[in-house]
């Protein structure tokens, strides 16, 4: 995120290809989706108030779901790059 911020701040014209490649990096999207599912898991923890074991399971499931939901994104990008060649 810091690299993207520096790249955007240093450019005066429309964003370059470097900025687009940084903003569309698969690991960035995996990170964003994992953080979103963890946030949803925290909301669940605040409302359900499970014990320690339930809390750990909830966060574990949130992490797995976040990573699993983001995995198709890199495959789609690779597939579209392959079809463009």
Secondary structure as GFF3:
##gff-version 3
##sequence-region A 1 85
A	DSSP	alpha_helix	2	10	.	.	.	ID=ss1
A	DSSP	alpha_helix	17	23	.	.	.	ID=ss2
A	DSSP	alpha_helix	26	48	.	.	.	ID=ss3
A	DSSP	alpha_helix	52	84	.	.	.	ID=ss4
###
